[in-house]
Amino acid sequence: MEYHDAANRLFDLGRFGIRPGTASTADVLAHLGDPHESVDAVQIAGSNGKGSTARMVESILREAGYTVGLYTSPHLEDMRERIRVDGRKIPKSAITEFVDACDEYLTERGADGESPTFFEVSTAMALWHFAREDVDFAVLEVGIGGKLDATSVVDPIASAVTSVTLEHTGILGDTVEEIARDKAHVAGDQPLVTATDGEALAAIRDVAGDVVTVADGIDAAEAHDATGPAGDSAQHSPDVRVTYEGRVSHDEASVRIDIGPTLGCSLDGVVEGRTAAIGAHQAENAGVAVALACQLVDPTETELTRGLRNAHWPGRFEVMDTDPLVVLDGAHNPDACDQLARTLSTFEYDALHLIVGAMHDKEYAEMAAALPTPDAVVACRPTTDRAVDPAVLARVFEREGVDEVRTISAVRDAFEHALDSAGPDDAVVVAGSLYAVAEARTRYTTAPIPTRVRDVADARAALERANVTDEGVWRMRGKAVHRTVSLRLQERQSAYLKQELLSLGGECAISGLQREEQLVEAVCMGTLSQFRRLIQKLDAQPYGLSQVGTALQGALGIRIDGEAPPTEPTPPPWGESPAVMGILNVTPDSFHDGGRYDTVDAAVERAEAMVEAGASIVDVGGESTRPGAEPVSVEEEIDRVVPVIERIAELDAALSIDTRKAAVAEAALDAGAEIVNDVSGLSDPEMRFVAADHDATLIVMHSLDAPVDPDREVTYDDVVTDVLADLSETVLLAERAGLDRDRIVVDPGLGFGKSKPEEFELLSRLGDFRALGCPVLVGHSQKSMYEWVDQPAGERRAATVAATALAVDRGADVVRVHDVPENVAAVKTALATRDPPAYDERREGSQ
């Protein structure tokens, strides 16, 4: 069974509607041998905030050193987003294996008229995967309610109810009290944690018994004054008191969390930090997450604060830009819309442009009343059968008194219209459902990937990676040897694009997985002339296709009517030619040259020699990231690198600081560095802000661990596609801190958590990373990957030089190496071979 067959099999279960109860999920798990019985599960229910809270809990536990599974819904672009282990999506191969194991069972259940639903089977798959990955904890976001939700097949070791509002009244009950009672059934071994109050809290206490309360609370003295007898005050004063102290930037907020003694946590007292999500409601979510984490482990203050700050959750008041202010928020009920309005009120803007797409089973009239009053509304229809007619939404906002209301069916078209209409001081907000947010967010997360296709074998591999059926691969493999571009589109976009490209004589193969529920992979093949005509035909077409055309034009570098492509890159600060970055390890224990340059004089002499040999950048590092390396304190690392940087600041080269610590980066930048090389990919949440505040270039590397954990096994379906997806989100974080994309350099992370064949695959397809719109760095020098080509440690210079030439030929902007002269020669040879006239002209100009 291929992945597209397995995914389609699961999506087909979506035709069975919501079915309360756990029996069906339990039956699927019994068929698999009850894997959930070995999983320590944490259940989080609630009307709003449960997804954000689940992400915060997972992040705190990971910072504390645990392996954590996370199950959430819905997904934004890919079904696999729902099931993650330590942030990594479930592999396609695991989904295929799961469906293979369940296929006959599902057929039998269907024949009996008792087929499980998509959510039930997805829940079973998550627990099966978590058991196989031997996670320490599995954090489960409840779907609907609590008592009869599929996730309640587990016996949780900890649980929470974040909030309770009127929702799903046909299933859960007609009052807040009834709904709270239903949700309270997630109570497990520990006291149930909740941020509810009033009748909802009373109902939860009645069902769950022992409860830990979280609130923007009152102190014990105030509670005593309000209630009279001192003995009553405890039930009114929250166990965890949170204070929202406001935004510190457009995507972080300051919170204060007072952890009471009832949790039995060694951190009894006040913890102050930041959250990666803004809004007063997120402070309560953070309080719930902290209380749950303290029930499970005994986290340090650093683990709590870093965990909260690294808990990024796409589509939940996510600020994508500030000029104009662009916000994506999946608010889908009146209470969530009210929270959106409150959070938005903390920003200053002129006019509000609102794009709304909602589901027909939601209270969209009440949602419209709760949203901030817009100056202009565009009603749209997300690509799902559940979406309400845009004309109906438009009428609702007209009744709310909005003067400028229009309908544009496709979300991307509505979003682009609003962006075009907005001034730089306006606000553009997408809301109403996560489905609408998901489609709008593709503007920032999907880009055409020009694929290097030299022969039929390359063509076959490109098609198979896109999940094209076997028949499609056979039919198309010989037609992809001109220009080949891979895209991820909505289903209707891919169908239209294929039709148009075929009409021009090109070819387009589409994934066998073609569903409304996630993006479709398409491989477009044709000559540059055919692509040029395709781009012209897509201009002004519906469904966001004009934006697809613009992206294609930039990806392929096509000029139309003599005009440069829209994404003409800005030269990086080290010059237009690929740069050689010389490695200067001021350490005693780095894997290749540790101890050689660990005095200031030796380091300065080495830096001068590298620049003389042609290095454009010198990368100074004070901590080894080899496997098993001992960590270095911030103070010691600064003492190692800053004196060296101060001494070499006047060299004719850009200076880079190789560090994972924001405090070290800041000290180095103050001393004269201008580039930050972070091999941890922003594990320190302050790093992106330090780089932005200093207007520095930031290098972000893909890594799961730095240093590498040799015992961690990582499964990639396609290492290039998976690393691209991860780096795409990291780049977005850096952009949101204030860095322009041309000042963000991406490094695929050779030697960090990949196998030897995967590292060579990354090198082979390096050009794919240009789709991110960032300069690309390759750090390959003397690494163990060359064992695969029979090069022992200490004898890998020749292999490194060969790889440098290949990397430059495939589009690398920077090569990071130990041996500068040899690699400078390799860069020049690659450039001369790629375009001799251009190289000759550049050479003449430099003399």
N, C-alpha and C positions, 0 to 999 in steps of 0.2 A: 504494500500500500504506500502511495506517495503522500507527501504532506498535504497537498491540495485536496486529495481524496479524504484524508482524515479530518481536515478542518471543515470541509463541506458536510461531512457526516455529522459533526457536532452542530454546525449552524442549522442544519435541517431540523434539529430538535427544537429550534426556536419557534416553530409553528404551534407547539403546545404551550398554552398560556400558563399564567401563574397558578401553581398548585400548592397550597399550604400543606405542610407536613414534612417529616423527616424520613418516612418509611422507604420512599423510592431511592433516596440517596444512600440510605443504609443498605439497601439491597445491592446497589452497584458496588459499594465498598465490600460487602460480603463476598460478592463474586470475585473480587480482587484479593481476598484473604484478610479483610479488615485492617488495612495498613494504618488507618487513623488511630488505632488503639495505641500505637507507639509514638504518637505525636503529642507534645505538650502545646495545647492550643490556647490562644487568648482571643476571646470573642468581643467584638465592639459593635454595639447596636446604637441606634439613634436616628432621629428624623433628619438632622443636619450635623455635619462635623465628624461623622464616624470615619470617613475616608481619610481626612486630614489627621485625625487622631491616630488612626492605625499607622499611617506613615511616620508620625512622630515617635510612636512606641518602637516601631521597627528600627528607626534611625538611632534611637538611644541605645537599644540592645546591641546593635552592630558596633556602635562606638565603644561599648563595654566589652567587645571581643567575642560576641556570640554569633553563631550562624543562624540566620532568621529567614523564615518564609513569610511572604506577604501575599494575601489573597484579597483583591478588591474588585469592584465593578462600578460602572461599566468601563470598557477600555476606550481610548481615544482613537487610535489608528490601527492597532493590531491586537487580536484576541490574546496573544501571549503576554501582553502587559498585565493581565489579571493575575498571573501567577509568577512570582519572582522569588528567587533565593539570593539573599545578599545583593539585591538590586538587579540581578540578572534575570531576564525573561526566560520562561520555560523554553527549552530548545524545541525546534520543530520535530527533531528526531524523537523526543520524549512524547510529544503529542501523537505522533504516528504510532509509536509503540503502545501507548495507552489505548488508542482506538482499535488497534489490532487485537489487544487483549479483551476488549469489550464488545467488539462488533457483533459477534454471534449472539451474545447475551442481549444486546440492544434490539436485535432483530426479533428474538424470541419474545421480549417484552412488548415490542410493537405489535406482533401477531396476536398477543393476548389483549390488545387494546389498553395496555398500561405502560406505554413508553415514558421514560423519564424526560424531564424538560432539559433545555440547554443549561440552565443555571444549576440544576441538580447534578448533572454529569460534570459540569465544570468544577463544582465544589468537590466532587469525588476525585476528579483528576488532580486538583490542587493538593488534597490530602495525600493522595498516592505519590505525587512528586515530592512532597515534603518528607514523607517517610523514606523514600529512596535516597534523598539527599541528606538524611539524618540530621535535620535541623535541630537546633537547641530549642527554638520556640517557633510556633506558627501563629502569626497574627491574622485573624480573619475578620474582615468587614462583613457584617450581617447584611443580607439583601433586604428583606422586608420583615418588620416586626422583630420577633425573637423566638417566641415559643414554637412556632411552626415553620421557621426558616430552615432551609437546607443545611446551613452551617451549624445548626443546633444538633446535628448528628454527633458532634463531639461533646465530651465532658470537659469543659474548660477549666484550666487551672487559675485563670483570672478573667475578669470580664468588666464591661462598662456599658452604660447607657449615656450617651453624650447629651442629648436633648430630646424633647418630645413636643411635637406639634400635631395638628390634625392632618393626617395623611392616610391614604389607602383605607379609608373608612369602611369600605365594603368588605374588607378582610380583617382589619384589626379592631374595629369598634368605632362608635360614633362620637366618643368623647376623649379628651386628653387623658383622663383617668384610665379608661379602658385600654387605650393604646399603650400607656405606660405600663400597665399590668402585663400586657403581652410582651413588651420588650424586656421587662424585668426577669423573664424566665431564662435569660442567658446567664444568670447568676451561677457561679461555679464554686470552687473550693475556697477562694478568698472573698472577703467582703466586696460586694459590687461597687464599682466606682461610678459616680454620676455627677453631672453638672446641672441636673434638673432642680426645680424648686416647686413650692406650692403643692397643688393637688397631684401633680405628676410625681413629685418626690414622695408624697405620702403613700401613693399607690405602689411605688417601687419598694418602699420600706415594708409595706404589707406583704408583698410577694417574696422579696429577697431576704428580708430580715436584716442581716448585718450589712451596713452601707457605709461607704466612704464618700463624703460630699466634697465637691469642688465648687467654689463660688468666688465672685468678686465680693468678698465677704465683710463681715463686721467682726470686730474683736470681741473677746469674751466679756469685757466690761460693758460694752454696748448691748450685747445680748442679755446680760443680767438686768440692765436697766429696763430693757424692753419687755422682759418676760416675768420679772418679779423674783421668784425663788431662784437661788443660785443653782439648784440642782437641775433646772430646766435649760440653763444656758448652753450646755454641751450640744443639745440637739438642734440648736439654732446657729451655732458658730461652725463654719465649715472646717473640715479636717485639713483641706488644702485651700489656702486663700491666694487668689491671683489678682494682680493689679496690672492692667494694661497701661503702659506709660507712653504710648503713642508711637508714631512712625519715626524711624531714624533715617530712612531713605524710602524710595518708591517701592521697594520690595522687602524691607525688613522692619520689624517693630521691636521695641524694648518691652520686656515683661519682667515682673517680679513675682516669684512663687514662694509662698511661705508654707513650708512643709511641717505640718503639725506632728506631735509625738505619737499620735494614734497609728501612724503608718509603720512605726518601728524601724524607721530608716536612719542610718548613721548620719544622714544629712539633715537632721532635725534643725530647722532654721530657715533662713532666707537664701534663695538662689536667684541671682539676677542674670539675665542674659537676653538674647535676641531670638526671634522666631523668623523662619524663612517665609512666613505668611503674615499678612497684615490684617488688622481688624480686631476689635475688642473680643469678638467671639473666639478668635484663634488663641487668645490668652487662656480662656477656659478650656479649649481643646488641649492646650499645652499642659494645663494643670491636671487634666484627666490622664494624659500620657505619662506625666511624671509619677502620678500615684500608681498607675499600673506597673511602670518600670520598677518602682520601689517594692512592689509586692513580689516581683519576679526575681530581682537581683538586688544588689546593694551598690548602685552606681555612684561614681565620684561626681563631684560638681562639674569637673571638666567634661566627663562623659555625658552628663545631662545637657549642659549648655551647647556643646558641639553637636549633640544629637538633634536638639531642637533647631539649631541654626542650619543644619544640613538636610532637614526634612522638606525638601522641595516637592511641591505637589502640583503638577501642571493643570491649568484650567480652573484653579481656585483663586480668584482675584489675582491673576497673573498679569503683571505689568510688562508688556512687550516692548513699549517705546514710551518716550516722554515728549516727543515733538512731532505731532500732538501726543497727548497721553492716550495710550492704547491699552485697554484692560479686557482680558478674557475671564469670564466668571460663569461657571456652570450653575448658577442659581436657578432652581427649578421648582420652588414652591414659595408661597408668600413670605415665610419667615426668612428664607435664604435671600430673597430679593430685598427685604428690609435690611438685612445685614450688609448686603452690597451697597445699598443707599447710604448707610451710616459710614461705611469705610470710604466710599467715594467722596463723601462730604469733607474728608480731611485733605483733599487735594484742591488746588485752585485751578480753575479753567473757565473759559468763556462759554462756548456753546457745547451742549451735550448731544452727540450723535449716537443713537441707540440702535443696535441690530438685534432683533429678537426672533428666535425660532423655538417653539415650545411643542410639547407633546399634548395630544388631544385629551389625555386622561388627567391633566393637571389643571389647577385652578388658575387659569391664565388671566382671568379678569382681576382676581385678587392680587396676582403677581404684578400686573400692570399698575395697580394702585399703590403697591409697596415700593416699586422701583423709583429712583429719582426722576423728577419731571424732566423729560427730554425736550430739546429744541427741535429735533428731527428724529423720526423713527423710520427704520426700514424693516418691514416684516418679511421673513423668509421661511423657507421650508427645508429643514435638514433632510438628508436622504434616508428616510425611514418611513415605513407605513404608519407609524404612530404619530407622525408630525401633524399638527393642526394646519388647516388651510391658512396661508398668509393673509388672505382677504379678511378672514375672521379676526386674526390678530390685529390687523390694521383698524378694523371697526372698533375694537376694544380700546385702542389708544386714541382714536378720534373721540370716543365718548369720555375719555379722560381729559379732553381739552387740548390735545396736541395739534398744532396747526399744520405742521409739515409731516405728513404720513404717506409713505408709498410702499408698494410691494415689489420685491425682486425675488424671484423664486429661489435661485441658488444662493447658498450662504456665502460662498467666495465672491460672487458678483455683488451681493449686498454689502459685504465687508469692503471691497475695493471702492464701491460707490461712496461709502461713508468716508473712507480715507481720502478720496479725491475731493470730497466736499468740505472736509474739516480744515480749519486753519491751524497754524502751529501752536496756538494757545488753547485749542479746543480739546475735548475728550471724546474718544470713540470707544464704546463699550459693547461687547458681544455678550449676551446673556440669554436665559430662558431654558437652556438645557445643555448638558455636556455634549450632546450630538452636534449642536450648533457650534460650540466652542471647538470641538475636534476638527470640524471642517474649516473654520477660520484659522486654526493654528497651523494648518498645512502650509500657509503662506511662509512660515518661519522654519518649518521642519523638513520639507521635501524639496529636493532640487534634482534636475536631470543629472545623471551620471554618465558622461562619455566613457565608453568601455573600449579598451585596447583589444582589437580583434585582428590578429595577423593571419589566421587561417581557419579552416573548418573546425578544428579542435577548440580553438578559442570561442568560436561562435556557439558550438554545442554547449560549452561550459557556461557561457553567459545566459543562454536560454534555460538551462537546467536550474541555475541559481534563482531565476524568476519564477520557478514552479510551473513552467510551461509543460503541457502534457507530453508524453513520449512521442505521440503522433505529430504534435506541433514542432518538437525539436527536429524530428526526421525531415519534415517538410521545409523548415525554415533555415536549417543550419548552413546551407550553402549560399544563403542570400544576405548574410550579415557581415560580409567582409568589406563593406564600404565604411560608412559611419554608423556606429551602433550606440544608442543612448538608452539607458534604463531609467524608468520613471515609476513613481508610486502615485496613483491617481484614484479618484472616485470611480465607481463602476461606470457611470454614464459618461464621464470624461474619457475613460479608456476606450469605450465603444465608439464615441465620436471621433477620437483621434485616429483610431485604426481605420475607420471608414475614409477619413480625409487623406491619410497617408497612402492607402491602397489606391485611391483615385488618382494619385500623382505618380504611381508606379513604384512606390516604396513598399515596405513590408512592416507589419506590426504583429508581434506574438504576445498574447495576453495570458496571464496566469490561469491555470485551471481553477483557482480559487477566486471566484467572481461573486462577491457578496456586498450588499449594502453595508454590512456590519463592519467592514474594515477596508483599508485601501487596497487597490488592485495593482499588481506589478505588471508593467508593460515594457517590452523591448522593441524599440523602433529602429528600423534599418533602412538606409537609403543613401543617396549621394548628397553632397552639400547643396546642390541645386534643388533637389527634391525637398530637403529640409527648409531651404529658404522660401520656397513656394508654400510649404506647409505653414510656416510662421506667418506669412502674409494672409493666408486663408483663415488662420485662427484669430486674427485681430478682430476685436469687437464681437466675437462669438460668445454665446452664453456659457453658463456653468463654470466660470472661471477659466475658460480656455484661452482667453487672450493673455492671461498671466502665465499660463503654461507655455504659450508661444514666446513670450518675453524671456522666460527662464531657459528655453531651448536655445534662443538666440545667443544668450550670454554663455551658456555651457559650450556651445560649438564655435563661439567666436565669429559668428556670421555678421557681415555688414550688409545692411539693406539700404538701398539708395545712397550708398557712400557713407552712411553714418556708422560710427563705431558701435559695437555691441553694448548693451546697457550695463553690463557688469565688467567694464574694462578695469583690470586690477590696478590699484595704486602701488607704485614701487615700494618695497619694504625699506626700512631705515638703513639697511646695510647695502643698498644698491639694487640695480635691476638684475644683475647676474646671480646665479645660485652662489650662496656663501658657504665657506668652510668655517665651521665653528670649532675652535681648538679647545680641547678638554684640559682644564687645569684643576686637578684634584689636590686640594690642600688638606689631605687626610693621611692617616697612617695605614688605612685598611681598605682602600678601594681595590676593585678586583684586578686591575691591570697595572696600575702604576702607584698603588698606595705606598706612601712613605718617601717617594722620590722628591716631592716638592712640598713637604710639610713644614719648611721654614720660609719666612717671608722672602729672604734673599734668593733662595732656590726657585720659589714660585715666580718672582719678578723676572729672573733670568729666563725661565721657561716661557713666560708670556711674551717677552721681547723676541725670543727666537721664533715663536709661532707666528707672530705678526710679520716679522721679517720674511718668513717663508710663505706668506700670502693669506694668513687667517684674517677674515673680516670680522670675526666675533671671537672673544675669549670667554669661555664659560667657567666660572670659578665655583667650585663646590667644596663644602666643608663637612659633609656627612656622606658616608657610603650607603648606597642602597642595594648592595649585593646581598644575596640570601644569607641570613644569619648574622648580618652586621649589627653591631651594638648601637642603640640610639644615642644621639648626642644632644645635650641640653642646648637650649636657645643661646645661653650665655657663651658656652664653649664654641658653638658654631659661629657666632658673631666674632668671637676673638680670633678664630681661624681665618675668616674671609675678609673682614673689613680692612685690616692693615694691608693686605695684598691689593685690594681694589683701590685703596687710596694711593698706593705707590704706582699703579699702572693706569690710573685714570687718564693720563695724557697720551697714552698710546693711540696710534692711528687705527683704532678698531673699536667696535661696539663692545661694551662689557655686559656680561650676563651673570646673574646669580642663580646657581643651581641649588634650590632649596624647596622643602615642603612646608616651611614655617613662615607665616606672614611676618612675624617680628624680625626674622633674619632678613627676609626680602626688604623690609622697610629700612633696616639699618644699611644694607648694601646699596639700595637706591640712593639713600642720603649720602653715601660715601662716593658715588659716582657711577654706579651701574645704571643701565637703561633698559635692560631686558630681565624678566623673571622667567626662569625655566623650572616649572613645577611638574616633577615626574609623578606626583600623586593625583594629578587631574583635579585640583581644587579641594582636596580633603580638608584643608584648613579653610573654614568658611570666610575668613577675613582676607584671604589672599587676593581675590578678584578686586576687592575694594582698594587694597594697597596699591595694586598695579594701576588701577584707574586714577586714584588720587595723585599718583606720580607721573601720569601720562606715559607709562612704560609700555613696552611690548610684552605680551604675556604668552609664554609657550605652555600649552596644556597637553599632557601626555595621557594616553589611555593606559590605565593600570588598575588592577584589582587590589593589589597590595604593593607597597613600596616600603621596605624591602619585600621581595617576592616570598610568599609562603610556599616552599617546595612541596608541602603535603596537600595543597589545594589543587583539585582537578577541575578544570573548566571545560565545558563542552560548548563549542561554537558550531552552529549550523553552517554558516559561511563566515569565516573570521572577518573578512573585509566588510561585509554588510553589517555585521553585529558591532564592530568597532566604530564604523561610520555612524551608526545610530546613537551609540553612547557619546561619541565626541560631539555630535550635533547638539545634544542637550547641554553638554559642558560649555560649548561655545555660546549658546543662548544665555547661560548664567553669566558668563563674562561680559557679554553685550549689555545685559541688564544692569551690570555694575557701572557701565559708562564707557566701556572700551569699544572702539570701532572694530569691525570685523577684520580690516586689513592690519590691525595691530594685535590680532590673536593668531598665534601660530599653532597648528595641530601636529601632534607626533603620534603615530599609530602604536608606539610602545613595543618595539622589537625587544625581546628578552624579558618581557614582563607578563607572565601568565599565559603564554602561548607556546604551542609545540614548535619544534623545528620546522616541520612542513608549513605550519601556519605562518611562521615568521617569513619564510620565503614567498608564500602567497601574498602577504602584505607588501613585500618588496616588489613583487611582480606587478601588482595592481595598484601601485602607489598613485597613479593618475586618478583613480576613483576619488581620492580624498580632496581633489580640487573642487569637487561639487560643493564643499562646505564654504567656498568663497574665501578661504584663508590661506596664507602661506603654509607650506608643508615642510616639516623637519623630519629627518631620518637619523636615529641614533643607533648605529649598527656596529660601531667600531669594536673589533677584537672580541665580539660576543660569542657565547657558547653555541649560537645557531650554526656556526661554521663547522661544528663537529659533524653535522649532517653531510658535509662535503669533505670529510676526512682531514680537517685542519685542527691539530691539537692546540691546547692553551699555550699562549706565548709565541705561536707561530701563525698568527691569523692576519698579519699585515697585508699579505698579497690578496687574500680573500676580501678583506675590508676595502682595499683599493678597487677591486673589480666591482664590488657592490656599490661603491660610490658612483662609478661611471654609469652603472645600470640605473641607480636612483635618479641621477640628474637626467638621464635619457627619458625616464618615466615621469618627470615633472617635479622633482624635489627642489625646494627653494633653499634649504639649508641641509648640510651634512655635518653631523657632529662626530669628530674623530680625534684620536690620540696623535696620529702620525700626520702632521700637516703637510710637509712638502710633497709626499707621494700622493696624497689625496687632492691637493691643489692641481697637480698634473692630471689626475683622473677627471676632475671637473672640466678642465680646459679641453681635454681630449673629447669628452662627451659633447661639449658645446660645439666644438669644431666639427664633429661628425654629424651632429644634428642639423646644422645650418652653416656650412662653410662660408658663404658670402657674408652673412651677418656676423659671424665670429671674426672674420678678417677685418670688417669695418670697425668692430668694437676694439679689436687689437690695435689697429692703426690709430684710433682715437685716443688710446691710453698711452701712446708713445710720445 
